[in-house]
Amino acid sequence: MADSIIQYLAGTLTQLLQQEAKVLFGVEDQVRSLAAEVDIINSFLRDSEGKRDQQEIVRALMHQIRDVAQEAEDVIDDFRHAVEKQKRRNVVGKFLHSIDHAAKLHNVAKKIEAINASITEIYKNKQVYGIEMKGGSGNDLHRESSSVVRSRRREVEEDVVGFEDVAHTLMMKLISGTMHLDFVSIVGMGGIGKTTLARKIYNDPTVNDHFRCRAWVFVSEEYDTHEVLIGIIRSVRAAADLESLEKKKDQELKDMLSKYLKGQRYLVVMDDIWKPGMWDEVKACFPDSANQSRIMITSRNKDVAVAVSPTSPHFLRPLTDEEGWKLFSKKVFWREACPRDLENLRRKFVSKCKGLPLSIVVLAGVLASDRSYRTWSKKIAHVSSCITKDKTCMDILALSYHDLPRQLRPCFLYFAAFPEDYEVPVRQLIRLWIAEGFIPQIREQTMEDVAEDYLENLTDRSLLQAGKTRTDGGIKTCRIHDLLRDLCISEAQRDNFLDTRFEIGSSSSSHSHPRRLSLHGCGPRFISSKASDITHVRSIQCFGRDNRQVSKTHWKALSKGKLLRVLDFGSDIIDQVPDVAEELILLRYLRFDHRSLNFFPNAIRNLWHLHTLDMRASRLTSVPVEIYKLHELRHLYLSGSVKLPEPPAKFFEIGWKLQILSTIAPDDGAATLAEKGMLRSVTRLGICGNSSSFYLIFYHIDQLSNLESLKIVSKFDGGILTEMVPQSFPVSLTKITLRGTELLFSDIEILERLPQLRILKLLKDSVKQVPGKPCTFNGGSFPELRVLCMVELGIKSWYIENNAMPHLQRLVIRDCKSLTCISCEELSTLSDLKHVDFMWPAAGLCHAIKLLQSMVRDRWRMTVYPSLET
């Protein structure tokens, strides 16, 4: 992908000239020349955007630019790697090494000069090729207010256009009929809306009330029975330990699942089953307790549905023209009417989608940002020319990709790395994009904010689907439709962007030097195999498990990938990181997701360019003082009460760029960092510790002036909060989570006046009631609170006074077994409240819940589980 590489080169060359002038012996002129040539190419890429597939000469030139950009990237990164080592060499060694790099830079500069000569010719004839000079940085994307966009998208996604009658029919089959275990099958071609329909039914409040136990699992074409079983178990038993499950054999998992489900009224959705034999492998897990339990499947294959159930499957039909127009209009115009001059074009666009909802919403995403007749007229011509009878859907999807702004393309293609039907954690994805160099620094925005804008833009275009949502309404996980994933894979292969490996000899690409590797179940074996050449690779991600330990041999092979920026071992077993890993000097992202590592490896201390170090699955109790050498660190994830050492005096001269720090013990090291202002850039902080040490960091917490999210776990003396005043906490706080703190309810009054607090989570044993004194939110308290969660609290009564939480939008009360009294009248007057969940309420609270239901009627979306009738 030339655009992202050129963007990366421009920033790197500028950084070299500004920060590494002392080590550019003999090559400074070449670096300056290369920077100038890269700037010319960057201008051409910006000016030719949207014209690259329309002129053969421009298309051919793009391939040349990609190849030479990759070669230039290799040389510059190799040079940067050498720069880091030169800092430790003597003068003679530095000089001799620079001669070799001067020659390499000179050769690449010659190739770039030849390409720029071709670009000059195209600019001379720019009218012929339709290329216009553009101003600006090209970094700004057309966007509406994010809150408006999210609200609009949710409304469109929740309304399954064209399937309303089908949804009702299938829902009735689930909650009524025979008492014995029964099946509902949804069959249809890719992109027709099977998963969307199934998810609407699965999330319906009536279905939620009927089934005490629910599970959703993606199966996909290349399924793994072991992973499918674990997915179902973790849905029905969220507390099940993943590591212990992974160690069990298939039969043990089947027996465990059958035991969990026996006697329960359950609903299990198995989405996207491809092969009839898959059901035969798991059907014994689902007991028939004669209590109306149900299995729902979706598939493209009728034979699969017949293999699961003797009852006839439901075949989804394509949308009618009228339904297609309705769906298209919801996506493009939302609540507005379609302008008259676009009405005819709207009908033409929809007719070309052949009734496939995926094609309709993706094409609508292409057209929604510019609703002018001129633009739509051009698009309809392009759509007509590229669509054939047999490839309608894929060509519309390809059109949506080619319509993407160039800065979004590598972010979209990155989804080729993930397994089919994989739910991608959004925060992890954003950190990966940043480490890869896809996200620019734009004015005063953080890279994380820019990346989130990119994600929202891809979602608005319907190229991504939102999965789980955060309590603040943001996207927590996302996924990609398998047809769009197929598009990502083909485009990634064509651009030498990424190669996927399932076995040592398998490859999805014909290129010999892919820039990124996605290893599915073969990580350590592939890395150390003869087929592995990672000298040009920038990213390695491992999915599944190789079931063998990552040894010194594997690390030695990895050290050859000295240009790596991203290394994610996934759940592969790692209990050592030998010193040879120090060769990975340019590494920005390192993640271990296995509990076998119980010490902080020496080699990591010298990876000075790390942005993200994710060791939250490890069993560390402390980290060494060398952690302060990682001056570029932005995200540090640890697990449990991990102690930070006292920082050395030299550290304070440079400091940290840390934004996320979780979770650490509130000991002397953390307190010193806070006191000296070394945590001012931290936006999310997680603390876990004992009562005797919390005051150390609380005393200086006001120094964390950018802190937005604070999570506190474990016991401490409530008196710590009593002695504080509201000004003690950063006014920037928007989210607070407490767990196990055992505060007196009156102690949280210190949090009531925080001016920007929007989310408050009071989790298990976080607060307790003073005997004889009600738990009350005072009038005027929590002025900006939007979300309140109270989970597993031992309180008996909870009241709010007038004007408390005036902007509350969502209330969750779960597993509060002693809570029998709440202030119904005051709650019913909260005008902004829209979502209320009572999960496993105490029997004594049922009367209050019924009273609330009668008072608010349809004004709230209230979920009560299990239902009051039950």
C-alpha positions in Angstrom: 0.0 0.0 0.0 2.0 3.0 -1.4 0.0 5.7 0.4 0.6 4.5 4.0 4.3 3.7 3.2 4.9 7.1 1.7 3.2 8.8 4.6 5.4 6.8 7.0 8.6 7.6 5.0 7.8 11.3 5.0 7.5 11.4 8.8 10.5 9.2 9.4 12.8 11.1 7.1 11.8 14.4 8.8 12.4 12.8 12.2 15.8 11.6 11.1 16.9 15.0 9.9 15.6 16.8 13.0 16.6 14.3 15.8 19.4 12.2 14.4 21.7 14.7 12.6 24.7 13.6 14.7 24.6 10.0 13.2 23.9 10.9 9.6 27.6 10.8 8.7 28.0 10.9 4.9 24.3 10.4 4.2 22.6 13.6 5.2 22.5 14.8 1.6 20.9 11.6 0.4 18.3 11.7 3.2 17.4 15.3 2.4 17.1 14.4 -1.3 15.0 11.4 -0.5 12.7 13.5 1.7 12.2 15.9 -1.2 11.4 13.1 -3.7 9.0 11.5 -1.2 7.2 14.8 -0.9 6.7 14.9 -4.7 5.3 11.4 -4.7 3.0 12.2 -1.8 1.6 15.1 -3.7 1.0 12.9 -6.7 -0.8 10.3 -4.6 -3.1 13.0 -3.2 -3.8 14.5 -6.6 -4.4 11.2 -8.4 -6.8 9.9 -5.8 -9.9 8.6 -7.5 -8.2 8.4 -10.9 -5.9 5.5 -10.3 -8.2 2.8 -11.9 -9.3 4.9 -14.8 -6.0 5.3 -16.7 -3.6 2.5 -17.6 -0.5 4.6 -17.3 -1.5 5.9 -13.9 -2.4 2.3 -12.7 1.0 1.0 -13.9 2.8 3.9 -12.2 1.0 3.1 -9.0 2.6 -0.4 -9.0 6.0 1.1 -9.6 5.5 3.6 -6.7 4.4 0.7 -4.4 7.5 -1.3 -5.2 10.0 1.5 -4.9 8.3 2.8 -1.8 8.7 -0.6 -0.2 12.3 -0.7 -1.1 12.8 2.8 0.3 11.0 1.8 3.5 13.3 -1.2 3.9 16.4 0.9 3.4 15.3 3.7 5.8 14.1 1.2 8.5 17.4 -0.7 8.1 19.2 2.6 8.5 17.1 3.5 11.6 18.0 0.1 13.0 21.7 0.9 12.4 21.3 4.3 13.9 20.2 2.8 17.2 23.2 0.5 17.2 25.6 3.2 16.1 24.9 5.0 19.3 26.7 2.2 21.1 29.7 1.9 18.7 33.0 3.7 18.5 33.6 6.5 15.9 35.4 4.2 13.4 32.6 1.7 13.5 30.0 4.4 12.9 31.9 5.8 9.9 32.4 2.5 8.2 28.7 1.5 8.7 27.5 4.8 7.2 29.3 4.2 3.9 27.3 1.1 3.3 24.0 2.9 3.9 25.0 5.8 1.8 25.3 3.4 -1.2 21.9 1.9 -0.5 20.2 5.3 -0.2 21.8 6.5 -3.4 20.4 3.5 -5.4 16.9 4.0 -4.0 17.1 7.7 -4.8 17.9 6.9 -8.4 14.8 4.8 -8.8 12.7 7.4 -7.2 14.1 10.1 -9.5 13.0 7.9 -12.5 9.5 7.6 -11.2 9.3 11.3 -10.5 10.2 11.9 -14.1 7.2 9.9 -15.1 5.0 11.8 -12.6 6.3 15.1 -14.2 5.1 13.9 -17.6 1.7 13.1 -16.2 1.4 16.5 -14.6 2.2 18.1 -18.0 -0.8 16.3 -19.3 -2.9 16.4 -16.2 -6.0 17.5 -18.2 -5.8 14.3 -20.2 -5.6 12.1 -17.2 -8.2 14.2 -15.2 -5.7 14.9 -12.3 -6.3 18.1 -10.4 -3.9 19.8 -8.0 -5.4 19.7 -4.5 -4.7 21.8 -1.5 -4.6 20.9 2.1 -3.1 18.0 3.9 -5.7 15.4 2.8 -6.0 14.3 6.4 -9.5 15.7 7.1 -12.4 13.4 6.6 -16.0 14.5 6.1 -17.7 13.8 9.4 -20.8 14.8 11.3 -21.0 15.0 15.0 -19.9 11.6 16.3 -22.9 11.4 18.7 -25.3 12.1 15.9 -23.6 9.6 13.7 -23.7 6.9 16.4 -27.4 7.6 17.1 -28.3 7.4 13.4 -26.3 4.2 12.9 -27.9 2.5 15.9 -31.4 3.4 14.7 -30.8 2.1 11.2 -29.1 -1.1 12.5 -31.9 -1.9 14.9 -34.6 -1.6 12.2 -34.3 -4.7 10.0 -35.9 -3.4 6.8 -38.0 -6.0 4.9 -37.8 -8.7 7.5 -40.2 -7.4 10.1 -42.8 -10.2 9.5 -40.1 -12.9 9.3 -38.5 -11.7 12.6 -41.9 -11.9 14.3 -42.6 -15.4 12.9 -39.2 -16.8 13.9 -39.4 -15.2 17.3 -42.8 -16.9 17.9 -41.2 -20.3 16.9 -38.6 -19.7 19.6 -40.8 -18.8 22.5 -43.8 -21.0 21.8 -44.6 -24.4 20.4 -43.3 -27.7 21.5 -41.8 -28.1 25.0 -39.0 -30.3 23.5 -35.8 -29.0 22.1 -36.5 -27.5 18.8 -34.6 -25.7 15.9 -34.9 -22.6 13.8 -32.8 -22.4 10.7 -32.2 -19.3 8.5 -30.8 -20.0 5.1 -29.7 -17.6 2.3 -26.9 -16.4 0.2 -24.0 -14.2 1.5 -25.0 -10.6 2.1 -28.7 -11.3 2.3 -29.0 -10.4 6.0 -29.1 -13.8 7.9 -26.9 -12.6 10.8 -28.6 -9.2 11.0 -32.0 -10.9 11.3 -30.7 -13.5 13.8 -29.1 -10.9 16.0 -32.3 -8.7 16.0 -34.2 -11.7 17.3 -31.5 -12.7 19.8 -31.4 -9.2 21.3 -35.2 -8.8 21.5 -36.4 -8.1 25.1 -39.1 -10.8 24.7 -36.5 -13.4 23.8 -34.3 -12.2 26.6 -37.1 -12.6 29.1 -38.0 -16.1 27.8 -34.5 -17.7 27.8 -32.6 -17.5 31.1 -29.5 -18.9 29.4 -28.3 -17.6 25.9 -25.2 -18.1 23.8 -24.1 -16.8 20.5 -21.2 -18.3 18.6 -19.7 -17.7 15.2 -18.8 -20.9 13.4 -17.5 -20.0 9.9 -16.1 -22.1 7.1 -12.8 -23.1 8.7 -14.3 -23.9 12.1 -12.5 -25.4 15.1 -14.7 -27.6 17.2 -12.6 -26.9 20.3 -13.0 -23.1 19.8 -16.8 -23.4 19.1 -17.3 -25.3 22.3 -15.3 -22.8 24.4 -17.3 -19.9 22.8 -20.6 -21.4 23.9 -19.4 -22.2 27.4 -18.0 -18.7 27.9 -21.4 -17.3 26.7 -23.4 -19.3 29.2 -20.8 -19.2 32.0 -19.0 -15.8 31.7 -16.8 -16.6 34.8 -15.4 -19.8 33.1 -11.6 -19.5 33.0 -10.3 -19.4 29.4 -6.9 -20.9 30.2 -8.3 -23.9 31.9 -10.9 -24.5 29.2 -8.2 -24.4 26.5 -6.4 -27.2 28.3 -9.4 -29.6 28.2 -10.1 -32.1 25.5 -13.1 -31.8 23.2 -15.1 -34.5 25.1 -14.4 -32.8 28.4 -15.8 -29.6 27.0 -18.8 -31.3 25.6 -19.6 -33.0 29.0 -19.1 -29.6 30.8 -21.4 -27.8 28.4 -24.1 -30.5 28.6 -23.9 -30.3 32.4 -24.3 -26.4 32.3 -27.3 -26.6 30.0 -29.1 -29.5 31.7 -32.3 -28.2 33.3 -31.9 -24.7 31.8 -34.2 -23.1 29.2 -31.5 -22.1 26.8 -31.2 -20.5 23.4 -28.0 -21.2 21.4 -27.3 -19.4 18.1 -24.8 -20.9 15.8 -24.1 -18.4 13.2 -22.6 -19.1 9.7 -22.4 -22.9 9.6 -20.9 -24.1 6.4 -20.6 -27.9 6.8 -23.3 -30.5 7.8 -20.7 -32.5 9.7 -20.2 -29.7 12.2 -23.5 -30.3 13.9 -22.8 -34.0 14.3 -19.7 -33.1 16.3 -21.6 -31.0 18.9 -25.2 -32.1 19.0 -24.7 -34.3 22.0 -23.9 -31.2 24.1 -27.5 -29.9 24.0 -29.8 -31.8 26.4 -33.5 -31.9 25.9 -35.0 -31.0 29.3 -38.6 -30.5 27.9 -38.5 -26.8 28.8 -38.7 -25.1 25.4 -35.0 -24.8 24.8 -34.0 -23.8 21.3 -31.2 -23.9 18.8 -31.0 -21.3 16.0 -28.6 -21.6 13.1 -27.8 -19.5 10.0 -26.2 -21.0 6.9 -25.8 -20.5 3.2 -26.3 -24.2 2.7 -29.7 -25.9 2.7 -28.0 -29.3 3.4 -26.7 -27.9 6.7 -30.1 -26.8 7.9 -31.6 -30.2 7.0 -28.8 -32.0 8.8 -29.6 -30.0 12.0 -33.3 -30.2 12.0 -36.1 -32.2 10.2 -38.2 -29.0 10.2 -38.1 -26.9 7.1 -35.6 -24.0 7.2 -36.6 -20.4 6.5 -35.1 -19.2 3.2 -34.5 -15.5 3.2 -35.6 -13.8 0.0 -34.0 -10.7 -1.6 -35.5 -7.4 -0.7 -38.2 -6.1 -3.0 -37.5 -2.8 -4.8 -39.6 -0.9 -2.3 -37.9 -2.5 0.7 -34.5 -1.8 -0.9 -35.4 1.9 -1.5 -36.5 2.1 2.1 -33.2 0.6 3.5 -31.1 2.8 1.1 -33.0 6.0 2.2 -32.6 5.2 5.9 -28.8 4.9 5.4 -28.4 7.9 3.2 -31.1 10.4 4.2 -32.0 9.0 7.7 -35.2 11.0 8.5 -35.0 13.4 5.6 -36.9 12.9 2.3 -35.0 12.0 -0.8 -34.6 15.1 -3.0 -36.6 15.0 -6.2 -33.5 15.3 -8.5 -32.0 12.2 -6.8 -35.1 10.0 -6.8 -34.5 8.4 -10.2 -30.9 7.8 -9.4 -31.8 6.3 -6.1 -34.0 3.7 -7.8 -31.3 2.9 -10.3 -28.7 2.4 -7.6 -30.9 0.1 -5.6 -32.0 -2.0 -8.6 -28.3 -2.8 -9.4 -28.0 -4.3 -5.9 -30.4 -7.2 -6.8 -32.1 -7.0 -3.4 -29.0 -7.8 -1.3 -29.0 -5.7 1.9 -25.2 -5.8 2.3 -24.8 -4.4 -1.2 -27.4 -1.7 -0.5 -26.0 -0.5 2.8 -22.4 -0.5 1.5 -23.3 1.4 -1.7 -25.3 3.8 0.5 -22.2 4.3 2.5 -20.3 5.4 -0.6 -23.0 7.9 -1.6 -24.0 9.3 1.8 -21.1 11.8 2.2 -21.9 13.7 -1.0 -25.6 13.8 -2.0 -25.2 16.0 -5.1 -26.7 15.1 -8.4 -23.3 15.7 -10.1 -21.5 13.2 -7.9 -24.3 10.6 -8.0 -24.5 10.8 -11.8 -20.7 10.0 -12.0 -21.1 7.1 -9.6 -24.0 5.5 -11.4 -21.9 5.4 -14.6 -19.1 3.8 -12.7 -21.4 1.2 -11.0 -22.9 0.3 -14.4 -19.5 -0.2 -16.0 -18.1 -2.4 -13.3 -21.0 -4.7 -12.5 -21.7 -8.0 -14.3 -24.6 -10.3 -13.8 -22.6 -12.8 -11.7 -20.5 -10.5 -9.7 -22.9 -7.8 -8.6 -22.3 -7.9 -4.9 -18.5 -8.2 -5.0 -18.1 -5.4 -7.5 -20.2 -3.1 -5.4 -18.1 -3.9 -2.4 -14.9 -3.3 -4.5 -16.4 0.1 -5.5 -16.8 1.0 -1.9 -13.1 0.2 -1.3 -11.8 2.2 -4.2 -14.0 5.1 -3.0 -12.3 5.2 0.3 -10.0 8.2 1.1 -6.4 6.9 0.8 -5.7 7.3 4.5 -8.5 4.8 5.3 -7.4 2.1 2.9 -4.7 0.5 4.9 -6.9 0.6 8.0 -9.6 -1.3 6.1 -7.2 -3.8 4.6 -5.9 -4.6 8.0 -9.0 -6.7 8.6 -7.6 -9.3 6.3 -5.3 -10.3 9.2 -8.2 -11.4 11.5 -9.9 -14.8 11.3 -13.4 -15.1 9.8 -16.2 -13.8 12.1 -13.5 -12.5 14.6 -14.7 -9.9 17.0 -11.9 -7.3 17.0 -11.4 -5.3 20.2 -11.5 -1.7 19.1 -8.9 -0.3 21.5 -6.5 -3.1 20.5 -7.1 -2.4 16.8 -6.4 1.3 17.3 -3.1 0.6 19.0 -2.1 -1.7 16.1 -3.0 0.9 13.5 -0.8 3.5 15.3 2.1 1.0 15.7 1.9 0.2 12.0 2.2 3.9 11.1 -1.3 4.3 9.6 -2.4 7.1 11.8 -0.9 10.6 11.3 -0.6 13.3 13.9 -3.2 15.9 13.1 -3.0 19.3 14.7 -4.0 19.1 18.4 -5.7 15.7 18.2 -4.1 12.6 19.7 -3.4 9.7 17.4 -6.0 7.7 19.3 -8.7 10.3 18.6 -7.7 10.3 14.9 -7.8 6.5 14.8 -11.3 6.5 16.4 -12.5 9.0 13.7 -11.2 6.6 11.1 -13.0 3.7 12.7 -16.2 5.6 12.9 -15.9 6.6 9.2 -15.4 2.9 8.1 -18.4 2.0 10.2 -20.5 4.8 8.8 -19.7 3.5 5.3 -21.0 0.0 6.5 -17.7 -1.6 5.8 -17.5 -2.5 9.4 -20.2 -3.7 11.8 -20.3 -2.7 15.4 -20.2 -5.6 17.8 -20.3 -5.0 21.5 -20.7 -1.4 22.7 -19.2 0.4 25.7 -21.3 1.9 28.4 -20.8 5.3 26.9 -22.2 4.2 23.6 -18.9 3.9 21.8 -17.9 0.7 19.9 -16.1 -1.9 22.1 -15.7 -4.6 19.4 -16.2 -4.6 15.7 -16.3 -7.2 13.0 -16.4 -7.5 9.2 -18.8 -9.4 6.9 -17.1 -12.4 5.4 -17.7 -11.1 1.8 -15.9 -7.8 2.8 -13.2 -9.9 4.4 -12.8 -11.7 1.1 -12.4 -8.3 -0.6 -9.8 -7.3 2.0 -7.8 -10.5 1.5 -7.8 -10.2 -2.3 -6.8 -6.5 -2.2 -4.1 -7.1 0.5 -2.6 -9.9 -1.7 -2.6 -7.7 -4.8 -0.8 -4.9 -3.0 1.6 -7.2 -1.1 0.1 -5.7 2.0 -0.5 -9.0 4.0 -0.1 -12.7 3.7 -2.1 -15.3 5.7 -0.7 -18.7 6.7 -2.6 -21.6 8.1 0.2 -24.1 7.6 3.9 -23.8 7.1 3.7 -24.3 3.3 0.4 -22.5 2.7 0.2 -18.9 1.5 -2.6 -16.6 0.4 -0.2 -14.5 -1.7 2.1 -14.9 -4.7 4.5 -12.3 -3.4 7.8 -13.5 -2.0 8.3 -10.6 0.5 4.9 -9.8 2.2 5.0 -6.8 4.6 2.7 -8.4 7.2 2.1 -12.0 8.3 -1.1 -13.3 9.9 -0.4 -16.8 11.3 -3.4 -19.0 12.2 -2.5 -21.9 14.5 1.1 -22.2 13.1 3.0 -19.3 14.8 6.1 -20.8 16.3 6.3 -23.6 13.7 6.2 -21.1 10.8 8.6 -18.6 12.3 11.4 -21.2 12.7 10.7 -23.1 9.4 12.8 -22.9 6.3 9.8 -21.4 4.5 10.0 -18.4 6.7 11.7 -15.2 5.4 10.7 -12.3 7.7 13.5 -9.9 6.8 11.0 -7.6 5.1 8.1 -8.2 7.5 6.8 -5.3 9.6 4.0 -7.1 11.5 3.4 -10.7 12.8 0.1 -11.6 14.5 -0.7 -15.1 15.8 -4.2 -16.4 16.1 -5.3 -19.7 17.6 -2.5 -21.8 19.3 0.3 -23.8 17.9 0.3 -26.0 21.1 4.1 -25.7 21.4 6.1 -23.4 23.4 7.9 -20.4 21.9 11.5 -21.4 22.5 15.0 -19.8 22.1 15.1 -21.3 18.6 11.9 -19.4 17.6 13.2 -16.2 19.1 16.5 -16.5 17.2 14.5 -16.9 14.0 12.4 -13.9 15.0 15.5 -11.7 15.5 16.1 -11.8 11.7 12.9 -9.7 11.4 14.8 -6.7 12.8 12.4 -4.3 11.0 9.3 -5.6 12.9 7.0 -3.0 14.4 4.2 -5.3 15.6 4.6 -8.7 17.3 1.5 -10.3 18.8 1.9 -13.8 20.0 -1.7 -14.2 20.8 -2.3 -17.2 23.1 0.9 -19.0 22.1 2.8 -20.3 25.1 5.7 -18.1 26.2 7.7 -18.4 29.4 11.0 -16.7 28.3 12.2 -13.8 26.1 15.9 -14.3 25.5 18.4 -11.5 25.0 18.4 -12.1 21.2 15.0 -10.3 21.2 17.0 -7.0 21.7 17.5 -7.1 17.9 13.9 -6.0 17.5 14.9 -2.4 18.1 12.1 -0.9 16.0 9.3 -2.8 17.7 6.4 -0.6 18.7 3.8 -3.1 19.7 4.4 -6.3 21.8 1.7 -8.4 23.3 1.6 -11.7 25.2 -1.7 -13.3 25.9 -0.7 -16.4 27.9 -0.2 -16.7 31.7 3.0 -18.7 31.5 5.3 -15.6 31.7 5.8 -14.7 35.4 8.8 -12.3 35.2 9.8 -9.2 33.3 12.3 -10.3 30.6 15.6 -8.4 30.4 15.4 -8.1 26.6 12.2 -6.0 26.8 14.1 -3.3 28.8 16.0 -2.4 25.6 13.1 -2.1 23.2 13.1 1.7 23.5 10.6 2.4 20.7 7.7 0.4 22.2 4.4 2.2 22.1 2.3 -0.7 23.5 3.4 -3.4 26.0 0.6 -5.7 26.8 1.4 -8.2 29.5 -2.0 -8.3 31.2 -2.1 -12.1 30.9 1.2 -12.5 32.8 1.7 -13.2 36.5 4.1 -10.3 37.3 4.2 -8.9 40.8 6.7 -6.1 39.9 8.6 -4.6 37.0 12.3 -3.6 37.1 13.6 0.0 37.1 14.6 -0.4 33.4 10.9 0.1 32.6 11.7 3.8 32.7 14.0 3.4 29.6 10.9 3.0 27.5 10.4 6.7 26.9 8.1 6.2 23.9 5.6 4.0 25.8 2.0 5.0 25.5 0.1 1.9 26.7 1.3 -0.3 29.5 -1.0 -3.2 30.4 -0.1 -5.3 33.5 -2.2 -7.7 35.5 -3.2 -7.4 39.2 -1.3 -5.4 41.8 2.0 -4.9 40.0 4.6 -2.7 41.8 6.4 0.0 39.9 9.9 0.8 41.2 11.1 4.2 42.4 12.1 6.0 39.2 15.8 7.1 38.8 16.7 10.8 38.8 17.7 10.7 35.1 14.2 9.6 34.1 12.6 12.9 35.2 14.7 14.7 32.5 12.8 13.0 29.7 9.7 11.4 31.3 7.0 9.2 29.7 4.3 9.7 27.1 2.1 7.2 28.9 -1.6 7.4 28.3 -2.8 4.1 29.7 -1.5 2.5 32.8 -3.3 -0.5 34.2 -3.2 -2.2 36.6 -0.6 -1.2 39.2 -0.2 -1.2 43.0 -0.6 2.2 44.7 2.9 2.0 46.2 5.9 4.4 46.5 6.9 4.1 42.8 3.5 5.1 41.5 3.2 7.9 44.1 6.5 9.4 43.1 5.5 9.4 39.4 2.3 11.2 40.3 4.0 13.7 42.6 6.6 14.6 40.0 4.1 15.1 37.2 5.3 12.0 35.2 1.7 10.8 34.8 0.1 14.0 33.5 -0.5 12.5 30.1 -2.2 9.4 31.5 -5.9 9.2 30.5 -6.8 5.7 31.9 -5.4 4.4 35.2 -6.1 1.1 36.9 -5.1 0.6 40.6 -5.2 -2.6 42.6 -3.8 -2.9 46.1 -4.4 -2.9 49.8 -5.8 -0.4 52.2 -2.5 0.7 53.7 -1.0 2.1 50.5 -3.8 3.8 48.6 -3.3 7.1 50.3 0.2 7.3 48.7 -1.2 7.9 45.2 -4.5 9.5 46.3 -2.5 12.2 47.9 -1.1 13.2 44.5 -3.9 12.2 42.2 -4.7 15.8 41.4 -1.4 15.8 39.4 -3.0 13.6 36.8 -4.5 16.5 35.0 -5.6 14.6 31.9 -7.1 11.5 33.7 -10.4 10.5 32.2 -10.9 6.9 33.5 -10.0 5.6 37.0 -10.5 2.0 38.1 -9.9 1.1 41.7 -9.9 -2.6 42.8 -9.5 -4.1 46.3 -10.1 -2.9 49.9 -9.1 0.3 51.4 -10.1 2.5 54.3 -13.1 4.7 53.5 -11.5 7.4 55.6 -9.1 8.1 52.7 -12.0 9.6 50.7 -13.6 11.3 53.7 -10.4 13.4 54.1 -10.4 14.5 50.5 -12.3 17.4 48.8 -13.8 17.4 45.3 -10.8 19.3 44.0 -8.5 16.4 45.0 -9.7 14.5 41.9 -8.9 15.7 38.4 -11.8 17.6 36.9 -11.2 15.8 33.7 -12.5 12.5 35.1 -15.4 11.1 33.0 -15.5 7.5 34.3 -14.9 5.9 37.7 -15.1 2.2 38.5 -14.9 0.9 42.0 -14.7 -2.8 43.0 -14.2 -4.4 46.4 -13.5 -1.1 48.1 -16.1 -1.5 50.8 -16.7 2.2 51.1 -19.5 3.5 53.2 -22.2 4.8 50.8 -21.8 8.3 52.3 -18.1 8.3 51.3 -18.9 8.5 47.6 -20.3 12.0 48.1 -16.8 13.1 47.3 -17.5 12.1 43.7 -20.9 13.8 43.4 -19.5 17.2 42.3 -17.1 16.0 39.6 -18.1 18.3 36.7 -17.5 15.9 33.8 -18.2 12.4 35.4 -20.4 10.6 32.9 -20.0 6.9 33.9 -20.0 5.5 37.5 -19.7 1.8 38.0 -20.2 0.5 41.6 -19.2 -3.1 41.3 -19.1 -6.0 43.7 -18.6 -4.9 47.4 -17.6 -1.4 46.4 -20.0 0.3 48.8 -21.9 -0.7 51.9 -24.8 0.7 53.7 -24.5 2.4 57.1 -27.0 0.6 59.4 -30.2 2.6 59.8 -29.2 5.1 57.2 -30.5 5.0 53.6 -28.2 5.2 50.6 -29.0 8.5 48.9 -27.8 10.5 45.9 -28.3 14.1 47.0 -30.0 16.8 45.1 -27.7 18.4 42.5 -25.3 15.5 42.6 -23.7 13.9 39.6 -24.7 16.8 37.2 -23.3 15.1 34.0 -23.7 11.4 34.8 -25.0 9.4 31.9 -24.5 5.8 33.0 -24.9 4.3 36.5 -24.2 0.6 37.1 -24.7 -1.0 40.5 -23.6 -4.6 40.5 -23.5 -7.2 43.4 -23.9 -4.6 46.1 -25.2 -5.5 49.6 -27.2 -2.3 50.1 -30.9 -2.6 51.1 -32.3 0.7 49.9 -31.3 3.4 47.3 -32.9 6.7 46.9 -32.3 9.8 44.8 -33.4 13.4 45.7 -34.9 15.8 43.2 -32.4 17.1 40.6 -29.9 14.3 41.2 -28.4 12.8 38.0 -30.6 15.0 35.8 -29.0 13.7 32.6 -28.9 10.0 33.4 -29.5 7.9 30.3 -28.9 4.3 31.4 -29.3 2.6 34.7 -28.2 -1.0 35.4 -29.0 -2.7 38.7 -27.7 -6.3 38.7 -27.4 -9.0 41.3 -28.2 -6.7 44.2 -29.9 -9.4 46.2 -30.7 -7.2 49.3 -32.0 -4.2 47.4 -35.7 -3.9 48.0 -36.4 -0.2 48.2 -35.8 2.4 45.4 -37.3 5.9 44.8 -39.7 5.2 41.9 -41.2 8.6 41.7 -37.9 10.4 41.4 -36.6 7.9 38.9 -39.7 8.3 36.7 -39.1 12.0 36.4 -35.6 11.6 34.9 -36.4 12.9 31.4 -33.2 11.7 29.7 -33.4 8.2 31.0 -34.0 5.7 28.1 -32.5 2.3 29.1 -33.1 0.6 32.5 -31.9 -3.0 33.3 -33.0 -4.9 36.4 -31.0 -8.1 36.2 -31.7 -10.8 38.8 -33.5 -8.4 41.1 -34.4 -9.3 44.7 -37.9 -10.7 45.1 -38.7 -7.7 47.3 -38.0 -5.3 44.5 -40.6 -6.7 42.1 -43.4 -4.4 43.3 -41.3 -1.3 42.7 -40.3 -2.6 39.2 -44.0 -3.1 38.3 -44.8 0.4 39.7 -42.1 1.9 37.5 -43.3 0.0 34.5 -46.8 1.5 35.0 -45.4 5.0 35.5 -43.1 5.2 32.5 -44.9 2.9 30.1 -43.1 2.9 26.8 -40.8 5.9 27.6 -38.0 3.6 28.8 -36.6 0.5 27.2 -36.8 -1.6 30.4 -35.2 -5.1 30.6 -36.2 -7.3 33.6 -34.4 -10.6 33.8 -35.7 -13.1 34.6 -39.2 -11.8 33.9 -41.4 -10.9 36.8 -43.9 -13.6 35.8 -41.1 -16.2 36.1 
